[in-house]
Amino acid sequence: MRLGVQIPDFTRPAGPADLGRALAEVAGEVDAAGFDYLAVMDHFFQIDFVGPPEHDMLEAYTTLGYLAANTRRVKLLALVTGTIYREPGILAKIISTLDVLSGGRAVLGIGAAWNEEESVGLGIPFPPVAERFERLEEALQICLRMWSEDESPWAGKHYQLARPLNFPAPLTRPHPPIMIGGGGEKKTLRLVARYGQACNLFFGPDLGHKLDVLRRHCDAEGRDYDEITKTCYYSFDVGESGENVGRILDDLGTLAELGFSVALGSVANVWGIEPLRILGERVVPAAAEL
């Protein structure tokens, strides 16, 4: 099993003045410790179950560009981009740019978006959920068109592109992997089966059921279920001196038995660096054997 780190909160006691230095230190440790993914959230306000809206939140793709310059091997992604936050043609260009500048390490993590508070606060249109999913599917189609180097016009219900030109093309072939986040059984997992190279589900008792639903969608779409990478959001808390490592490995073993090959999520006290070192020394190599 491969592991990844998501940084969900940029509020630190020292404030933002040395945030760049601290973020570079975290990224370097993640890279050196053997993790395979490094992710940030795609939000503009902090979300409720992490902290108050006023907590520091960096814009995702500016941050990922900075992380690309401070790492050498980890895959880089937003977990996950809200499809309504950027026009799809621009999003395809952003991911292409990240892939080129990182040497082929970009992943498109994407979902239908849900945080109405930040959209209303910043003047971002926030359509009803059915329309957001329509826009998500069109965004996926547009990204794939632009990454195919087909410049012919593209027209959908919500977006029209007269010339989907995209140079330089991504280095990753045939295109950067698409991870579709969320466990919605009627729409999200159907889109995974149709367009995704990876899904992302939240750790919990219904994971087996969600994978069964995904398998049924794959059968309906004529898609090979086994070619989709199953990823799970998991919060790593090693404890003050690593006393929780055994429990973490048990959880990862359960995920591996279900068919997950990637676990990625937040690391408690990530800015302290030592938890990343403990994970790198005791969890990353053990997880690779699962």
Secondary structure, DSSP 8 states (H G I E B T S, - for coil): -EEEEEE-----TT-GGGHHHHHHHHHHHHHHHT-SEEEE---SS--TTTS-TTS----HHHHHHHHHHT-SS-EEEETTEEGGGS-HHHHHHHHHHHHHHHTS-B-EEEE----HHHHHHHT-----HHHHHHHHHHHHHHHHHHHTT--S-EE-SS-EES----SS--SSSS---EEEE---TTTHHHHHHHH-SEEEEESSTTHHHHHHHHHHHHHHHT--GGGSEEEEE--B---SSSTTHHHHHHHHHHHHHHT--EEEE-BTTGGGSHHHHHIIIIIHHHHTT-
